[in-house]
Amino acid sequence: MKEKLITILPKLQRFARVLTGSRDTADDLVQQACERLLRKPESYDGILCLESWMYRVIHNAWIDEKRSMRNKLSEPIEAGLEIAGENGEHTIGVRSMLAKVRLEMARLPVEQRAALMLVCVEGMSYQEAAGVLAIPVGTLMSRLARARLALASRMRQHQAGEGPTLVENTG
């Protein structure tokens, strides 16, 4: 069980980071989920898919966190864009586009972000993602459609130069 948990840890951290927008808060959520599992390893026997179960625990913990700490400040998701050791115009262009996508994903409602992350980034089926989020498949599909449309529209605005800037030009 511990080996499997270690294998899926990067996916869990990525999912939590998208939900929270904060590296520290995401790490806390993943740690809570791992502690919950490891505190009672016998409860693992009834879990059919550890990965889906952990996603659900993280998602539910995030909902609880939001309810209890409505005014908590968090680090913006763009703060984790450091890529060391790369140079070149292409790399800068790719980083810039990635930063814009992350910025716009962070502006989506959390329900749409979670759906988009599970299906488009983690590659879950609609059924699996709906199970993790404890919503009907139709609701998941609606959230995905709205998220994709909003993200595409916002990215078109960025390409047209109408979107918000990531860095102020001081010179």
Secondary structure, 3 states (H helix, E strand, C coil): CHHHHHHHHHHHHHHHHHHHCCHHHHHHHHHHHHHHHHHCHHHHHHCCCHHHHHHHHHHHHHHHHHHHCCCCCCCCHHHHCCCCCCCCHHHHHHHHHHHHHHHHHHHCCHHHHHHHHHHHHCCCCHHHHHHHHCCCHHHHHHHHHHHHHHHHHHHHHHHCCCCCCCCCCCC
